[in-house]
């Protein structure tokens, strides 16, 4: 039986709300990036082996990659997210050497270009499901996936901003998408994630229950943070997401 695409719960009627959340979270990210000094950009991020500049460089490329998927969905002609993993990594390495003004300007430009592409979804799609690096993705979930990228990587910048400052619905979408993206991994006996806001997600067999606010469980799933996470049993290691 074919697996359900990631973000299958999304549809055209939810696009307006996603665009509003995209605007809010992007502006918060841009404000953080603009506040960083050159020295702060070269400091380590929460992403292993990446500086803050690498994280911003990835977000620039990710906007273009997800816009490619929207083009695929709109036209029906396959457009890969990235030409190759090697070219993606090379672009990140190159951009990470840019100065603070160029990084901030290019992030805003890439974010604006993605939003313009996302608005085009209002006209409908030719292909309901596209293929991302983790598998099938609902075309209507592409804006929510960008929001998730913005949230997780804003957190990766390791500043005073925290995931709990994100819109609650954006947190919910991000957690649902990250669960879907990581569901193919070997979770062994697995975990059951129960949010204080009332959602439940199961990975593997769901043997260990983890409870906490959406933001706390999102930080655990994405980066292994245990702050605010209450475990019923031995806390398993998070697989972490790129």
C-alpha positions as CSV (number, residue, x, y, z in Angstrom):
1,X,0.0,0.0,0.0
2,X,1.4,3.4,-1.0
3,X,2.4,5.7,1.8
4,X,0.4,8.8,2.4
5,X,2.4,11.9,1.4
6,X,3.7,14.2,4.0
7,X,1.3,17.0,4.8
8,X,-1.7,15.2,3.4
9,X,-4.0,17.1,5.8
10,X,-3.3,20.3,3.9
11,X,-5.6,21.7,1.2
12,X,-6.3,24.8,-0.8
13,X,-8.6,26.2,1.9
14,X,-5.7,26.4,4.4
15,X,-3.4,28.4,2.1
16,X,-4.4,31.8,3.4
17,X,-3.6,30.9,7.0
18,X,-0.3,29.4,6.0
19,X,0.7,32.5,4.1
20,X,-0.1,34.7,7.1
21,X,2.1,32.5,9.3
22,X,4.8,32.4,6.7
23,X,4.9,36.2,6.8
24,X,5.0,36.4,10.6
25,X,7.8,33.8,11.1
26,X,9.9,35.1,8.2
27,X,9.9,38.6,9.6
28,X,10.9,37.4,13.0
29,X,13.8,35.4,11.4
30,X,14.9,38.4,9.3
31,X,14.9,40.6,12.4
32,X,17.2,38.1,14.2
33,X,19.5,37.8,11.2
34,X,19.8,41.6,10.8
35,X,20.8,41.9,14.5
36,X,23.8,39.5,14.2
37,X,27.3,41.0,14.0
38,X,30.0,39.6,11.7
39,X,31.6,37.8,14.7
40,X,28.3,36.4,15.8
41,X,27.6,35.0,12.3
42,X,30.9,33.0,12.4
43,X,30.0,31.5,15.8
44,X,28.7,27.9,16.0
45,X,25.0,27.2,15.5
46,X,23.0,24.3,16.9
47,X,23.6,22.4,13.6
48,X,26.7,20.2,14.0
49,X,29.6,21.6,12.0
50,X,27.7,24.7,10.8
51,X,28.2,28.3,11.8
52,X,25.2,30.7,12.0
53,X,26.2,31.9,8.5
54,X,25.9,28.3,7.2
55,X,22.3,28.1,8.6
56,X,21.3,31.3,6.9
57,X,23.0,30.2,3.7
58,X,20.9,27.0,3.9
59,X,17.7,29.0,4.4
60,X,18.5,31.0,1.3
61,X,18.9,27.9,-0.8
62,X,15.9,26.1,0.8
63,X,13.6,29.0,-0.3
64,X,14.7,28.4,-3.9
65,X,14.4,24.6,-3.6
66,X,10.9,24.7,-2.3
67,X,9.9,27.2,-5.0
68,X,11.1,24.6,-7.5
69,X,8.6,22.2,-5.9
70,X,5.9,24.7,-6.2
71,X,6.7,25.1,-9.9
72,X,6.5,21.3,-10.3
73,X,3.1,21.3,-8.6
74,X,1.8,24.2,-10.7
75,X,3.0,23.0,-14.1
76,X,3.0,19.3,-13.7
77,X,6.6,19.2,-15.1
78,X,9.1,17.6,-12.7
79,X,11.5,20.1,-11.2
80,X,13.8,18.7,-8.5
81,X,14.3,20.6,-5.3
82,X,18.1,20.7,-5.8
83,X,20.2,19.7,-8.8
84,X,22.2,17.4,-6.5
85,X,23.1,17.1,-2.9
86,X,26.7,18.1,-3.9
87,X,25.6,21.3,-5.5
88,X,23.4,22.1,-2.6
89,X,26.3,21.7,-0.1
90,X,28.6,23.7,-2.4
91,X,26.2,26.6,-2.5
92,X,25.8,26.6,1.3
93,X,29.6,26.6,1.7
94,X,30.0,29.5,-0.8
95,X,27.2,31.7,0.7
96,X,28.4,31.1,4.3
97,X,31.4,33.3,3.4
98,X,29.3,36.3,2.5
99,X,29.3,39.3,4.8
100,X,26.4,40.1,7.1
101,X,24.7,42.7,4.8
102,X,24.7,40.4,1.8
103,X,23.5,37.4,3.8
104,X,20.6,39.4,5.2
105,X,19.7,40.9,1.8
106,X,19.8,37.6,0.0
107,X,17.7,35.9,2.7
108,X,15.1,38.6,2.3
109,X,15.1,38.3,-1.5
110,X,14.9,34.5,-1.4
111,X,12.1,34.7,1.1
112,X,10.2,37.2,-1.0
113,X,10.6,35.0,-4.1
114,X,9.3,31.9,-2.3
115,X,6.3,33.8,-1.0
116,X,5.5,35.0,-4.5
117,X,5.7,31.3,-5.7
118,X,3.5,30.2,-2.8
119,X,0.8,32.8,-3.6
120,X,0.7,31.2,-7.1
121,X,-0.8,28.1,-5.5
122,X,-4.1,30.0,-5.3
123,X,-4.4,29.4,-9.0
124,X,-4.5,25.6,-8.4
125,X,-2.0,22.8,-9.0
126,X,-1.5,20.3,-11.8
127,X,0.2,17.8,-9.5
128,X,-1.1,17.1,-6.0
129,X,2.0,15.3,-4.8
130,X,5.7,16.2,-5.5
131,X,8.9,14.4,-4.3
132,X,11.2,16.0,-1.7
133,X,14.3,14.4,-0.3
134,X,12.3,12.5,2.3
135,X,9.6,11.2,0.0
136,X,6.2,12.3,-1.3
137,X,4.9,15.8,-0.2
138,X,1.5,17.3,-0.7
139,X,1.7,20.3,-2.9
140,X,-0.5,22.2,-0.4
141,X,2.0,21.5,2.4
142,X,5.0,23.2,0.7
143,X,4.3,26.6,2.4
144,X,4.0,24.9,5.8
145,X,7.2,23.0,5.1
146,X,9.0,26.4,4.5
147,X,7.5,27.7,7.8
148,X,8.9,24.6,9.5
149,X,12.3,25.2,8.0
150,X,12.2,28.8,9.2
151,X,11.2,27.8,12.7
152,X,13.8,25.0,13.2
153,X,16.7,27.0,11.7
154,X,15.7,30.2,13.5
155,X,16.1,28.0,16.7
156,X,19.4,26.7,15.3
157,X,20.8,30.3,15.3
158,X,21.0,29.9,19.1
159,X,19.9,33.4,20.0
160,X,17.5,34.7,22.6
161,X,14.6,33.7,20.2
162,X,12.9,30.5,21.2
163,X,10.5,28.1,19.5
164,X,7.8,29.1,22.0
165,X,7.7,32.5,20.4
166,X,6.5,31.0,17.1
167,X,2.8,31.0,16.3
168,X,1.0,28.0,17.9
169,X,-0.5,26.8,14.7
170,X,3.0,27.0,13.0
171,X,4.4,24.9,15.9
172,X,1.7,22.3,15.3
173,X,2.3,22.2,11.6
174,X,6.1,21.9,12.1
175,X,5.7,19.1,14.6
176,X,3.4,17.2,12.3
177,X,5.6,17.6,9.3
178,X,8.8,16.6,11.2
179,X,7.1,13.5,12.6
180,X,6.1,12.6,9.0
181,X,9.6,13.3,7.7
182,X,11.2,11.1,10.4
183,X,8.7,8.3,10.4
184,X,10.7,6.2,8.0
185,X,13.7,6.0,10.4
186,X,14.2,3.1,12.7
187,X,12.8,4.2,16.0
188,X,13.0,0.7,17.6
189,X,10.3,0.5,20.3
190,X,9.6,4.1,19.4
191,X,8.1,7.1,21.1
192,X,4.6,8.7,21.6
193,X,4.7,12.4,21.6
194,X,1.8,14.0,23.5
195,X,1.6,17.8,23.5
196,X,0.2,19.8,26.3
197,X,-2.0,21.5,23.7
198,X,-3.7,18.2,22.9
199,X,-2.0,16.5,19.9
200,X,-0.5,13.0,19.8
201,X,2.0,11.6,17.4
202,X,3.5,8.1,17.3
203,X,6.9,7.1,16.0
204,X,7.7,3.4,15.8
205,X,5.8,1.3,18.3
206,X,5.4,4.3,20.7
207,X,6.7,2.5,23.7
208,X,8.0,5.6,25.6
209,X,5.7,8.6,26.1
210,X,7.1,12.1,25.9
211,X,5.0,15.0,27.1
212,X,5.6,18.7,26.8
213,X,4.5,21.9,25.0
214,X,4.6,21.8,21.2
215,X,7.8,23.9,21.2
216,X,9.6,21.6,23.6
217,X,8.7,18.4,21.7
218,X,9.6,20.1,18.4
219,X,13.0,21.1,19.8
220,X,13.5,17.5,21.0
221,X,12.6,15.9,17.7
222,X,14.6,18.3,15.6
223,X,17.7,18.8,17.8
224,X,17.5,16.5,20.8
225,X,16.8,19.2,23.4
226,X,15.3,17.8,26.6
227,X,14.2,21.2,28.1
228,X,10.6,21.0,29.0
229,X,10.2,17.4,28.0
230,X,8.7,14.9,30.5
231,X,9.4,11.3,29.8
232,X,7.4,8.3,31.0
233,X,10.3,5.8,30.8
234,X,13.9,6.2,29.7
235,X,14.2,9.2,27.4
236,X,15.3,7.8,24.0
237,X,17.8,9.7,21.8
238,X,16.3,11.9,19.2
239,X,17.4,11.1,15.6
240,X,17.7,14.8,14.8
241,X,16.7,16.3,11.5
242,X,18.8,18.2,9.0
